[in-house]
């Protein structure tokens, strides 16, 4: 399964409360912070709500951090 790296590139100050909540749900909170997610429709939907605040890139399986079981 492919994975996505989502990185916050802009501040959430002055944005709508729903946008701030979406960033929190993605595990972001500061500029430069990133998270790796499986490429799923739920994650794509959250990214679509805040495209002006985040950057998205595909991650190779070798680059991705190992998941803890």
CHARMM internal coordinates of N, CA and C (Angstrom, degrees):
IC EDIT
DIST 1 N 1 CA 1.4594
DIST 1 CA 1 C 1.5311
ANGL 1 N 1 CA 1 C 108.10
DIST 1 C 2 N 1.3039
ANGL 1 CA 1 C 2 N 116.07
DIHE 1 N 1 CA 1 C 2 N 137.09
DIST 2 N 2 CA 1.4636
ANGL 1 C 2 N 2 CA 119.21
DIHE 1 CA 1 C 2 N 2 CA 179.89
DIST 2 CA 2 C 1.5302
ANGL 2 N 2 CA 2 C 110.08
DIHE 1 C 2 N 2 CA 2 C -76.15
DIST 2 C 3 N 1.3132
ANGL 2 CA 2 C 3 N 113.56
DIHE 2 N 2 CA 2 C 3 N 158.80
DIST 3 N 3 CA 1.4580
ANGL 2 C 3 N 3 CA 119.19
DIHE 2 CA 2 C 3 N 3 CA -178.16
DIST 3 CA 3 C 1.5188
ANGL 3 N 3 CA 3 C 109.85
DIHE 2 C 3 N 3 CA 3 C -128.82
DIST 3 C 4 N 1.3297
ANGL 3 CA 3 C 4 N 114.99
DIHE 3 N 3 CA 3 C 4 N 157.60
DIST 4 N 4 CA 1.4559
ANGL 3 C 4 N 4 CA 122.68
DIHE 3 CA 3 C 4 N 4 CA -179.47
DIST 4 CA 4 C 1.5121
ANGL 4 N 4 CA 4 C 109.91
DIHE 3 C 4 N 4 CA 4 C -122.08
DIST 4 C 5 N 1.3244
ANGL 4 CA 4 C 5 N 116.57
DIHE 4 N 4 CA 4 C 5 N 139.51
DIST 5 N 5 CA 1.4616
ANGL 4 C 5 N 5 CA 121.02
DIHE 4 CA 4 C 5 N 5 CA 171.04
DIST 5 CA 5 C 1.5252
ANGL 5 N 5 CA 5 C 106.42
DIHE 4 C 5 N 5 CA 5 C -104.11
DIST 5 C 6 N 1.3262
ANGL 5 CA 5 C 6 N 116.13
DIHE 5 N 5 CA 5 C 6 N 120.15
DIST 6 N 6 CA 1.4569
ANGL 5 C 6 N 6 CA 122.34
DIHE 5 CA 5 C 6 N 6 CA -179.69
DIST 6 CA 6 C 1.5212
ANGL 6 N 6 CA 6 C 106.97
DIHE 5 C 6 N 6 CA 6 C -107.63
DIST 6 C 7 N 1.3350
ANGL 6 CA 6 C 7 N 117.00
DIHE 6 N 6 CA 6 C 7 N 123.29
DIST 7 N 7 CA 1.4638
ANGL 6 C 7 N 7 CA 122.38
DIHE 6 CA 6 C 7 N 7 CA -177.78
DIST 7 CA 7 C 1.5261
ANGL 7 N 7 CA 7 C 108.62
DIHE 6 C 7 N 7 CA 7 C -123.24
DIST 7 C 8 N 1.3311
ANGL 7 CA 7 C 8 N 116.53
DIHE 7 N 7 CA 7 C 8 N 132.83
DIST 8 N 8 CA 1.4611
ANGL 7 C 8 N 8 CA 120.48
DIHE 7 CA 7 C 8 N 8 CA 177.04
DIST 8 CA 8 C 1.5189
ANGL 8 N 8 CA 8 C 108.89
DIHE 7 C 8 N 8 CA 8 C -77.68
DIST 8 C 9 N 1.3451
ANGL 8 CA 8 C 9 N 116.38
DIHE 8 N 8 CA 8 C 9 N 127.68
DIST 9 N 9 CA 1.4635
ANGL 8 C 9 N 9 CA 120.62
DIHE 8 CA 8 C 9 N 9 CA -177.03
DIST 9 CA 9 C 1.5205
ANGL 9 N 9 CA 9 C 113.24
DIHE 8 C 9 N 9 CA 9 C -115.26
DIST 9 C 10 N 1.3356
ANGL 9 CA 9 C 10 N 116.95
DIHE 9 N 9 CA 9 C 10 N -13.84
DIST 10 N 10 CA 1.4615
ANGL 9 C 10 N 10 CA 120.50
DIHE 9 CA 9 C 10 N 10 CA 178.87
DIST 10 CA 10 C 1.5179
ANGL 10 N 10 CA 10 C 109.60
DIHE 9 C 10 N 10 CA 10 C -134.45
DIST 10 C 11 N 1.3171
ANGL 10 CA 10 C 11 N 115.66
DIHE 10 N 10 CA 10 C 11 N 156.66
DIST 11 N 11 CA 1.4508
ANGL 10 C 11 N 11 CA 122.01
DIHE 10 CA 10 C 11 N 11 CA -179.36
DIST 11 CA 11 C 1.5261
ANGL 11 N 11 CA 11 C 111.12
DIHE 10 C 11 N 11 CA 11 C -72.10
DIST 11 C 12 N 1.3173
ANGL 11 CA 11 C 12 N 115.35
DIHE 11 N 11 CA 11 C 12 N 151.37
DIST 12 N 12 CA 1.4596
ANGL 11 C 12 N 12 CA 120.45
DIHE 11 CA 11 C 12 N 12 CA 177.11
DIST 12 CA 12 C 1.5317
ANGL 12 N 12 CA 12 C 111.68
DIHE 11 C 12 N 12 CA 12 C -92.13
DIST 12 C 13 N 1.3252
ANGL 12 CA 12 C 13 N 116.94
DIHE 12 N 12 CA 12 C 13 N 0.73
DIST 13 N 13 CA 1.4647
ANGL 12 C 13 N 13 CA 120.18
DIHE 12 CA 12 C 13 N 13 CA 178.84
DIST 13 CA 13 C 1.5282
ANGL 13 N 13 CA 13 C 108.54
DIHE 12 C 13 N 13 CA 13 C -63.76
DIST 13 C 14 N 1.3131
ANGL 13 CA 13 C 14 N 116.52
DIHE 13 N 13 CA 13 C 14 N 129.71
DIST 14 N 14 CA 1.4570
ANGL 13 C 14 N 14 CA 121.47
DIHE 13 CA 13 C 14 N 14 CA 178.11
DIST 14 CA 14 C 1.5148
ANGL 14 N 14 CA 14 C 113.96
DIHE 13 C 14 N 14 CA 14 C 86.09
DIST 14 C 15 N 1.3324
ANGL 14 CA 14 C 15 N 117.87
DIHE 14 N 14 CA 14 C 15 N -0.13
DIST 15 N 15 CA 1.4583
ANGL 14 C 15 N 15 CA 119.80
DIHE 14 CA 14 C 15 N 15 CA 177.99
DIST 15 CA 15 C 1.5229
ANGL 15 N 15 CA 15 C 109.77
DIHE 14 C 15 N 15 CA 15 C -89.91
DIST 15 C 16 N 1.3089
ANGL 15 CA 15 C 16 N 115.36
DIHE 15 N 15 CA 15 C 16 N 171.62
DIST 16 N 16 CA 1.4585
ANGL 15 C 16 N 16 CA 120.41
DIHE 15 CA 15 C 16 N 16 CA -179.90
DIST 16 CA 16 C 1.5266
ANGL 16 N 16 CA 16 C 110.29
DIHE 15 C 16 N 16 CA 16 C -69.42
DIST 16 C 17 N 1.3235
ANGL 16 CA 16 C 17 N 116.69
DIHE 16 N 16 CA 16 C 17 N 150.49
DIST 17 N 17 CA 1.4712
ANGL 16 C 17 N 17 CA 119.98
DIHE 16 CA 16 C 17 N 17 CA 179.39
DIST 17 CA 17 C 1.5313
ANGL 17 N 17 CA 17 C 113.34
DIHE 16 C 17 N 17 CA 17 C -56.44
DIST 17 C 18 N 1.3216
ANGL 17 CA 17 C 18 N 118.20
DIHE 17 N 17 CA 17 C 18 N -34.57
DIST 18 N 18 CA 1.4665
ANGL 17 C 18 N 18 CA 120.58
DIHE 17 CA 17 C 18 N 18 CA 178.62
DIST 18 CA 18 C 1.5223
ANGL 18 N 18 CA 18 C 111.08
DIHE 17 C 18 N 18 CA 18 C -66.20
DIST 18 C 19 N 1.3363
ANGL 18 CA 18 C 19 N 117.20
DIHE 18 N 18 CA 18 C 19 N -34.91
DIST 19 N 19 CA 1.4619
ANGL 18 C 19 N 19 CA 120.40
DIHE 18 CA 18 C 19 N 19 CA 177.70
DIST 19 CA 19 C 1.5263
ANGL 19 N 19 CA 19 C 110.02
DIHE 18 C 19 N 19 CA 19 C -67.05
DIST 19 C 20 N 1.3357
ANGL 19 CA 19 C 20 N 116.99
DIHE 19 N 19 CA 19 C 20 N -42.20
DIST 20 N 20 CA 1.4595
ANGL 19 C 20 N 20 CA 120.34
DIHE 19 CA 19 C 20 N 20 CA 178.41
DIST 20 CA 20 C 1.5299
ANGL 20 N 20 CA 20 C 110.52
DIHE 19 C 20 N 20 CA 20 C -63.24
DIST 20 C 21 N 1.3309
ANGL 20 CA 20 C 21 N 115.90
DIHE 20 N 20 CA 20 C 21 N -39.77
DIST 21 N 21 CA 1.4669
ANGL 20 C 21 N 21 CA 120.10
DIHE 20 CA 20 C 21 N 21 CA 177.78
DIST 21 CA 21 C 1.5171
ANGL 21 N 21 CA 21 C 112.45
DIHE 20 C 21 N 21 CA 21 C -64.64
DIST 21 C 22 N 1.3225
ANGL 21 CA 21 C 22 N 116.67
DIHE 21 N 21 CA 21 C 22 N -37.54
DIST 22 N 22 CA 1.4594
ANGL 21 C 22 N 22 CA 120.64
DIHE 21 CA 21 C 22 N 22 CA 178.00
DIST 22 CA 22 C 1.5191
ANGL 22 N 22 CA 22 C 110.55
DIHE 21 C 22 N 22 CA 22 C -65.51
DIST 22 C 23 N 1.3294
ANGL 22 CA 22 C 23 N 117.43
DIHE 22 N 22 CA 22 C 23 N -41.23
DIST 23 N 23 CA 1.4635
ANGL 22 C 23 N 23 CA 120.19
DIHE 22 CA 22 C 23 N 23 CA 176.77
DIST 23 CA 23 C 1.5210
ANGL 23 N 23 CA 23 C 110.98
DIHE 22 C 23 N 23 CA 23 C -61.81
DIST 23 C 24 N 1.3327
ANGL 23 CA 23 C 24 N 116.73
DIHE 23 N 23 CA 23 C 24 N -42.32
DIST 24 N 24 CA 1.4637
ANGL 23 C 24 N 24 CA 119.97
DIHE 23 CA 23 C 24 N 24 CA 178.01
DIST 24 CA 24 C 1.5301
ANGL 24 N 24 CA 24 C 110.92
DIHE 23 C 24 N 24 CA 24 C -62.90
DIST 24 C 25 N 1.3316
ANGL 24 CA 24 C 25 N 116.69
DIHE 24 N 24 CA 24 C 25 N -40.23
DIST 25 N 25 CA 1.4681
ANGL 24 C 25 N 25 CA 120.70
DIHE 24 CA 24 C 25 N 25 CA 179.25
DIST 25 CA 25 C 1.5287
ANGL 25 N 25 CA 25 C 111.23
DIHE 24 C 25 N 25 CA 25 C -64.89
DIST 25 C 26 N 1.3228
ANGL 25 CA 25 C 26 N 116.68
DIHE 25 N 25 CA 25 C 26 N -29.31
DIST 26 N 26 CA 1.4636
ANGL 25 C 26 N 26 CA 121.00
DIHE 25 CA 25 C 26 N 26 CA 176.61
DIST 26 CA 26 C 1.5267
ANGL 26 N 26 CA 26 C 111.79
DIHE 25 C 26 N 26 CA 26 C -82.26
DIST 26 C 27 N 1.3224
ANGL 26 CA 26 C 27 N 117.50
DIHE 26 N 26 CA 26 C 27 N -3.45
DIST 27 N 27 CA 1.4553
ANGL 26 C 27 N 27 CA 121.11
DIHE 26 CA 26 C 27 N 27 CA 179.00
DIST 27 CA 27 C 1.5121
ANGL 27 N 27 CA 27 C 113.13
DIHE 26 C 27 N 27 CA 27 C 82.04
DIST 27 C 28 N 1.3197
ANGL 27 CA 27 C 28 N 116.91
DIHE 27 N 27 CA 27 C 28 N 20.99
DIST 28 N 28 CA 1.4600
ANGL 27 C 28 N 28 CA 121.80
DIHE 27 CA 27 C 28 N 28 CA -179.86
DIST 28 CA 28 C 1.5147
ANGL 28 N 28 CA 28 C 109.17
DIHE 27 C 28 N 28 CA 28 C -108.14
DIST 28 C 29 N 1.3035
ANGL 28 CA 28 C 29 N 116.90
DIHE 28 N 28 CA 28 C 29 N 156.45
DIST 29 N 29 CA 1.4523
ANGL 28 C 29 N 29 CA 119.30
DIHE 28 CA 28 C 29 N 29 CA 179.80
DIST 29 CA 29 C 1.5111
ANGL 29 N 29 CA 29 C 112.46
DIHE 28 C 29 N 29 CA 29 C -164.52
DIST 29 C 30 N 1.3152
ANGL 29 CA 29 C 30 N 116.37
DIHE 29 N 29 CA 29 C 30 N -13.46
DIST 30 N 30 CA 1.4564
ANGL 29 C 30 N 30 CA 120.60
DIHE 29 CA 29 C 30 N 30 CA 179.85
DIST 30 CA 30 C 1.5163
ANGL 30 N 30 CA 30 C 108.37
DIHE 29 C 30 N 30 CA 30 C -136.41
DIST 30 C 31 N 1.3157
ANGL 30 CA 30 C 31 N 115.75
DIHE 30 N 30 CA 30 C 31 N 154.98
DIST 31 N 31 CA 1.4507
ANGL 30 C 31 N 31 CA 120.40
DIHE 30 CA 30 C 31 N 31 CA 176.41
DIST 31 CA 31 C 1.5242
ANGL 31 N 31 CA 31 C 108.42
DIHE 30 C 31 N 31 CA 31 C -64.59
DIST 31 C 32 N 1.3221
ANGL 31 CA 31 C 32 N 115.94
DIHE 31 N 31 CA 31 C 32 N 134.05
DIST 32 N 32 CA 1.4507
ANGL 31 C 32 N 32 CA 121.51
DIHE 31 CA 31 C 32 N 32 CA 178.84
DIST 32 CA 32 C 1.5172
ANGL 32 N 32 CA 32 C 114.48
DIHE 31 C 32 N 32 CA 32 C 93.88
DIST 32 C 33 N 1.3170
ANGL 32 CA 32 C 33 N 118.06
DIHE 32 N 32 CA 32 C 33 N -14.35
DIST 33 N 33 CA 1.4595
ANGL 32 C 33 N 33 CA 120.79
DIHE 32 CA 32 C 33 N 33 CA 179.51
DIST 33 CA 33 C 1.5264
ANGL 33 N 33 CA 33 C 108.64
DIHE 32 C 33 N 33 CA 33 C -75.23
DIST 33 C 34 N 1.3250
ANGL 33 CA 33 C 34 N 117.24
DIHE 33 N 33 CA 33 C 34 N 143.69
DIST 34 N 34 CA 1.4628
ANGL 33 C 34 N 34 CA 120.30
DIHE 33 CA 33 C 34 N 34 CA -179.18
DIST 34 CA 34 C 1.5191
ANGL 34 N 34 CA 34 C 110.37
DIHE 33 C 34 N 34 CA 34 C -137.72
DIST 34 C 35 N 1.3229
ANGL 34 CA 34 C 35 N 114.21
DIHE 34 N 34 CA 34 C 35 N 161.18
DIST 35 N 35 CA 1.4536
ANGL 34 C 35 N 35 CA 122.86
DIHE 34 CA 34 C 35 N 35 CA 178.43
DIST 35 CA 35 C 1.5122
ANGL 35 N 35 CA 35 C 107.89
DIHE 34 C 35 N 35 CA 35 C -143.02
DIST 35 C 36 N 1.3259
ANGL 35 CA 35 C 36 N 116.34
DIHE 35 N 35 CA 35 C 36 N 149.57
DIST 36 N 36 CA 1.4597
ANGL 35 C 36 N 36 CA 121.60
DIHE 35 CA 35 C 36 N 36 CA 176.94
DIST 36 CA 36 C 1.5284
ANGL 36 N 36 CA 36 C 107.98
DIHE 35 C 36 N 36 CA 36 C -108.74
DIST 36 C 37 N 1.3351
ANGL 36 CA 36 C 37 N 115.42
DIHE 36 N 36 CA 36 C 37 N 129.99
DIST 37 N 37 CA 1.4616
ANGL 36 C 37 N 37 CA 122.38
DIHE 36 CA 36 C 37 N 37 CA -178.48
DIST 37 CA 37 C 1.5132
ANGL 37 N 37 CA 37 C 109.62
DIHE 36 C 37 N 37 CA 37 C -127.71
DIST 37 C 38 N 1.3313
ANGL 37 CA 37 C 38 N 116.27
DIHE 37 N 37 CA 37 C 38 N 154.02
DIST 38 N 38 CA 1.4556
ANGL 37 C 38 N 38 CA 120.04
DIHE 37 CA 37 C 38 N 38 CA 167.94
DIST 38 CA 38 C 1.5280
ANGL 38 N 38 CA 38 C 107.45
DIHE 37 C 38 N 38 CA 38 C -68.03
DIST 38 C 39 N 1.3251
ANGL 38 CA 38 C 39 N 115.91
DIHE 38 N 38 CA 38 C 39 N 147.16
DIST 39 N 39 CA 1.4678
ANGL 38 C 39 N 39 CA 120.91
DIHE 38 CA 38 C 39 N 39 CA -179.33
DIST 39 CA 39 C 1.5238
ANGL 39 N 39 CA 39 C 108.15
DIHE 38 C 39 N 39 CA 39 C -77.84
DIST 39 C 40 N 1.3376
ANGL 39 CA 39 C 40 N 115.40
DIHE 39 N 39 CA 39 C 40 N 95.07
DIST 40 N 40 CA 1.4621
ANGL 39 C 40 N 40 CA 122.05
DIHE 39 CA 39 C 40 N 40 CA -177.99
DIST 40 CA 40 C 1.5223
ANGL 40 N 40 CA 40 C 109.57
DIHE 39 C 40 N 40 CA 40 C -125.89
DIST 40 C 41 N 1.3199
ANGL 40 CA 40 C 41 N 117.78
DIHE 40 N 40 CA 40 C 41 N 156.36
DIST 41 N 41 CA 1.4671
ANGL 40 C 41 N 41 CA 120.62
DIHE 40 CA 40 C 41 N 41 CA -179.56
DIST 41 CA 41 C 1.5301
ANGL 41 N 41 CA 41 C 113.18
DIHE 40 C 41 N 41 CA 41 C -59.15
DIST 41 C 42 N 1.3323
ANGL 41 CA 41 C 42 N 117.98
DIHE 41 N 41 CA 41 C 42 N -33.77
DIST 42 N 42 CA 1.4616
ANGL 41 C 42 N 42 CA 120.91
DIHE 41 CA 41 C 42 N 42 CA -179.40
DIST 42 CA 42 C 1.5302
ANGL 42 N 42 CA 42 C 110.64
DIHE 41 C 42 N 42 CA 42 C -65.21
DIST 42 C 43 N 1.3175
ANGL 42 CA 42 C 43 N 116.38
DIHE 42 N 42 CA 42 C 43 N -42.86
DIST 43 N 43 CA 1.4613
ANGL 42 C 43 N 43 CA 121.16
DIHE 42 CA 42 C 43 N 43 CA 179.73
DIST 43 CA 43 C 1.5205
ANGL 43 N 43 CA 43 C 110.00
DIHE 42 C 43 N 43 CA 43 C -69.20
DIST 43 C 44 N 1.3348
ANGL 43 CA 43 C 44 N 116.95
DIHE 43 N 43 CA 43 C 44 N -41.67
DIST 44 N 44 CA 1.4688
ANGL 43 C 44 N 44 CA 120.46
DIHE 43 CA 43 C 44 N 44 CA 177.60
DIST 44 CA 44 C 1.5278
ANGL 44 N 44 CA 44 C 111.04
DIHE 43 C 44 N 44 CA 44 C -60.28
DIST 44 C 45 N 1.3275
ANGL 44 CA 44 C 45 N 117.31
DIHE 44 N 44 CA 44 C 45 N -37.11
DIST 45 N 45 CA 1.4565
ANGL 44 C 45 N 45 CA 120.85
DIHE 44 CA 44 C 45 N 45 CA 178.50
DIST 45 CA 45 C 1.5159
ANGL 45 N 45 CA 45 C 112.14
DIHE 44 C 45 N 45 CA 45 C -66.16
DIST 45 C 46 N 1.3363
ANGL 45 CA 45 C 46 N 116.87
DIHE 45 N 45 CA 45 C 46 N -40.58
DIST 46 N 46 CA 1.4664
ANGL 45 C 46 N 46 CA 119.96
DIHE 45 CA 45 C 46 N 46 CA 177.93
DIST 46 CA 46 C 1.5278
ANGL 46 N 46 CA 46 C 110.68
DIHE 45 C 46 N 46 CA 46 C -66.08
DIST 46 C 47 N 1.3266
ANGL 46 CA 46 C 47 N 116.37
DIHE 46 N 46 CA 46 C 47 N -40.33
DIST 47 N 47 CA 1.4604
ANGL 46 C 47 N 47 CA 120.40
DIHE 46 CA 46 C 47 N 47 CA 178.45
DIST 47 CA 47 C 1.5251
ANGL 47 N 47 CA 47 C 110.39
DIHE 46 C 47 N 47 CA 47 C -63.69
DIST 47 C 48 N 1.3261
ANGL 47 CA 47 C 48 N 116.87
DIHE 47 N 47 CA 47 C 48 N -36.65
DIST 48 N 48 CA 1.4716
ANGL 47 C 48 N 48 CA 121.19
DIHE 47 CA 47 C 48 N 48 CA -179.73
DIST 48 CA 48 C 1.5258
ANGL 48 N 48 CA 48 C 111.80
DIHE 47 C 48 N 48 CA 48 C -65.99
DIST 48 C 49 N 1.3455
ANGL 48 CA 48 C 49 N 117.81
DIHE 48 N 48 CA 48 C 49 N -23.52
DIST 49 N 49 CA 1.4704
ANGL 48 C 49 N 49 CA 121.14
DIHE 48 CA 48 C 49 N 49 CA 178.54
DIST 49 CA 49 C 1.5216
ANGL 49 N 49 CA 49 C 112.39
DIHE 48 C 49 N 49 CA 49 C -76.24
DIST 49 C 50 N 1.3405
ANGL 49 CA 49 C 50 N 117.34
DIHE 49 N 49 CA 49 C 50 N -26.80
DIST 50 N 50 CA 1.4661
ANGL 49 C 50 N 50 CA 120.56
DIHE 49 CA 49 C 50 N 50 CA -174.95
DIST 50 CA 50 C 1.5438
ANGL 50 N 50 CA 50 C 112.48
DIHE 49 C 50 N 50 CA 50 C -131.46
DIST 50 C 51 N 1.3339
ANGL 50 CA 50 C 51 N 118.40
DIHE 50 N 50 CA 50 C 51 N 46.84
DIST 51 N 51 CA 1.4711
ANGL 50 C 51 N 51 CA 118.90
DIHE 50 CA 50 C 51 N 51 CA -176.34
DIST 51 CA 51 C 1.5235
ANGL 51 N 51 CA 51 C 113.32
DIHE 50 C 51 N 51 CA 51 C -66.02
DIST 51 C 52 N 1.3278
ANGL 51 CA 51 C 52 N 116.89
DIHE 51 N 51 CA 51 C 52 N -22.89
DIST 52 N 52 CA 1.4593
ANGL 51 C 52 N 52 CA 121.46
DIHE 51 CA 51 C 52 N 52 CA -179.03
DIST 52 CA 52 C 1.5286
ANGL 52 N 52 CA 52 C 112.18
DIHE 51 C 52 N 52 CA 52 C -79.79
DIST 52 C 53 N 1.3393
ANGL 52 CA 52 C 53 N 117.48
DIHE 52 N 52 CA 52 C 53 N -9.30
DIST 53 N 53 CA 1.4639
ANGL 52 C 53 N 53 CA 121.38
DIHE 52 CA 52 C 53 N 53 CA -177.83
DIST 53 CA 53 C 1.5289
ANGL 53 N 53 CA 53 C 113.74
DIHE 52 C 53 N 53 CA 53 C -109.98
DIST 53 C 54 N 1.3379
ANGL 53 CA 53 C 54 N 117.16
DIHE 53 N 53 CA 53 C 54 N -13.48
DIST 54 N 54 CA 1.4581
ANGL 53 C 54 N 54 CA 120.34
DIHE 53 CA 53 C 54 N 54 CA -174.68
DIST 54 CA 54 C 1.5245
ANGL 54 N 54 CA 54 C 111.59
DIHE 53 C 54 N 54 CA 54 C -130.63
DIST 54 C 55 N 1.3343
ANGL 54 CA 54 C 55 N 115.24
DIHE 54 N 54 CA 54 C 55 N 159.36
DIST 55 N 55 CA 1.4662
ANGL 54 C 55 N 55 CA 121.11
DIHE 54 CA 54 C 55 N 55 CA 169.14
DIST 55 CA 55 C 1.5213
ANGL 55 N 55 CA 55 C 106.76
DIHE 54 C 55 N 55 CA 55 C -118.25
DIST 55 C 56 N 1.3234
ANGL 55 CA 55 C 56 N 115.84
DIHE 55 N 55 CA 55 C 56 N 148.78
DIST 56 N 56 CA 1.4577
ANGL 55 C 56 N 56 CA 121.62
DIHE 55 CA 55 C 56 N 56 CA -175.81
DIST 56 CA 56 C 1.5241
ANGL 56 N 56 CA 56 C 108.59
DIHE 55 C 56 N 56 CA 56 C -128.10
DIST 56 C 57 N 1.3256
ANGL 56 CA 56 C 57 N 116.07
DIHE 56 N 56 CA 56 C 57 N 135.04
DIST 57 N 57 CA 1.4600
ANGL 56 C 57 N 57 CA 120.17
DIHE 56 CA 56 C 57 N 57 CA 175.68
DIST 57 CA 57 C 1.5180
ANGL 57 N 57 CA 57 C 109.18
DIHE 56 C 57 N 57 CA 57 C -140.24
DIST 57 C 58 N 1.3289
ANGL 57 CA 57 C 58 N 116.15
DIHE 57 N 57 CA 57 C 58 N 149.90
DIST 58 N 58 CA 1.4616
ANGL 57 C 58 N 58 CA 121.31
DIHE 57 CA 57 C 58 N 58 CA 176.03
DIST 58 CA 58 C 1.5167
ANGL 58 N 58 CA 58 C 109.00
DIHE 57 C 58 N 58 CA 58 C -74.42
DIST 58 C 59 N 1.3246
ANGL 58 CA 58 C 59 N 115.86
DIHE 58 N 58 CA 58 C 59 N 146.17
DIST 59 N 59 CA 1.4514
ANGL 58 C 59 N 59 CA 121.84
DIHE 58 CA 58 C 59 N 59 CA -178.61
DIST 59 CA 59 C 1.5248
ANGL 59 N 59 CA 59 C 108.12
DIHE 58 C 59 N 59 CA 59 C -119.42
DIST 59 C 60 N 1.3343
ANGL 59 CA 59 C 60 N 116.21
DIHE 59 N 59 CA 59 C 60 N 133.36
DIST 60 N 60 CA 1.4604
ANGL 59 C 60 N 60 CA 120.53
DIHE 59 CA 59 C 60 N 60 CA 173.66
DIST 60 CA 60 C 1.5170
ANGL 60 N 60 CA 60 C 108.96
DIHE 59 C 60 N 60 CA 60 C -71.52
DIST 60 C 61 N 1.3173
ANGL 60 CA 60 C 61 N 116.16
DIHE 60 N 60 CA 60 C 61 N 152.92
DIST 61 N 61 CA 1.4674
ANGL 60 C 61 N 61 CA 120.35
DIHE 60 CA 60 C 61 N 61 CA -179.76
DIST 61 CA 61 C 1.5301
ANGL 61 N 61 CA 61 C 110.78
DIHE 60 C 61 N 61 CA 61 C -61.48
DIST 61 C 62 N 1.3354
ANGL 61 CA 61 C 62 N 117.56
DIHE 61 N 61 CA 61 C 62 N -33.22
DIST 62 N 62 CA 1.4647
ANGL 61 C 62 N 62 CA 120.60
DIHE 61 CA 61 C 62 N 62 CA -178.55
DIST 62 CA 62 C 1.5269
ANGL 62 N 62 CA 62 C 111.61
DIHE 61 C 62 N 62 CA 62 C -69.66
DIST 62 C 63 N 1.3525
ANGL 62 CA 62 C 63 N 117.54
DIHE 62 N 62 CA 62 C 63 N -32.53
DIST 63 N 63 CA 1.4673
ANGL 62 C 63 N 63 CA 122.55
DIHE 62 CA 62 C 63 N 63 CA -179.10
DIST 63 CA 63 C 1.5126
ANGL 63 N 63 CA 63 C 112.95
DIHE 62 C 63 N 63 CA 63 C -76.90
DIST 63 C 64 N 1.3298
ANGL 63 CA 63 C 64 N 116.29
DIHE 63 N 63 CA 63 C 64 N -31.55
DIST 64 N 64 CA 1.4637
ANGL 63 C 64 N 64 CA 121.29
DIHE 63 CA 63 C 64 N 64 CA -172.11
DIST 64 CA 64 C 1.5204
ANGL 64 N 64 CA 64 C 110.89
DIHE 63 C 64 N 64 CA 64 C -64.82
DIST 64 C 65 N 1.3245
ANGL 64 CA 64 C 65 N 116.41
DIHE 64 N 64 CA 64 C 65 N 140.66
DIST 65 N 65 CA 1.4721
ANGL 64 C 65 N 65 CA 118.90
DIHE 64 CA 64 C 65 N 65 CA 176.83
DIST 65 CA 65 C 1.5264
ANGL 65 N 65 CA 65 C 110.01
DIHE 64 C 65 N 65 CA 65 C -66.82
DIST 65 C 66 N 1.3096
ANGL 65 CA 65 C 66 N 116.25
DIHE 65 N 65 CA 65 C 66 N 147.17
DIST 66 N 66 CA 1.4650
ANGL 65 C 66 N 66 CA 121.17
DIHE 65 CA 65 C 66 N 66 CA 179.98
DIST 66 CA 66 C 1.5124
ANGL 66 N 66 CA 66 C 109.54
DIHE 65 C 66 N 66 CA 66 C -66.96
DIST 66 C 67 N 1.3299
ANGL 66 CA 66 C 67 N 115.81
DIHE 66 N 66 CA 66 C 67 N 138.66
DIST 67 N 67 CA 1.4640
ANGL 66 C 67 N 67 CA 120.49
DIHE 66 CA 66 C 67 N 67 CA 178.84
DIST 67 CA 67 C 1.5087
ANGL 67 N 67 CA 67 C 109.40
DIHE 66 C 67 N 67 CA 67 C -82.78
DIST 67 C 68 N 1.3131
ANGL 67 CA 67 C 68 N 116.02
DIHE 67 N 67 CA 67 C 68 N 139.50
DIST 68 N 68 CA 1.4614
ANGL 67 C 68 N 68 CA 121.36
DIHE 67 CA 67 C 68 N 68 CA 176.43
DIST 68 CA 68 C 1.5139
ANGL 68 N 68 CA 68 C 109.22
DIHE 67 C 68 N 68 CA 68 C -84.42
DIST 68 C 69 N 1.3171
ANGL 68 CA 68 C 69 N 116.47
DIHE 68 N 68 CA 68 C 69 N 133.81
DIST 69 N 69 CA 1.4639
ANGL 68 C 69 N 69 CA 120.41
DIHE 68 CA 68 C 69 N 69 CA -179.47
DIST 69 CA 69 C 1.5080
ANGL 69 N 69 CA 69 C 110.76
DIHE 68 C 69 N 69 CA 69 C -99.93
END
COOR INIT
IC SEED 1 N 1 CA 1 C
IC BUILD
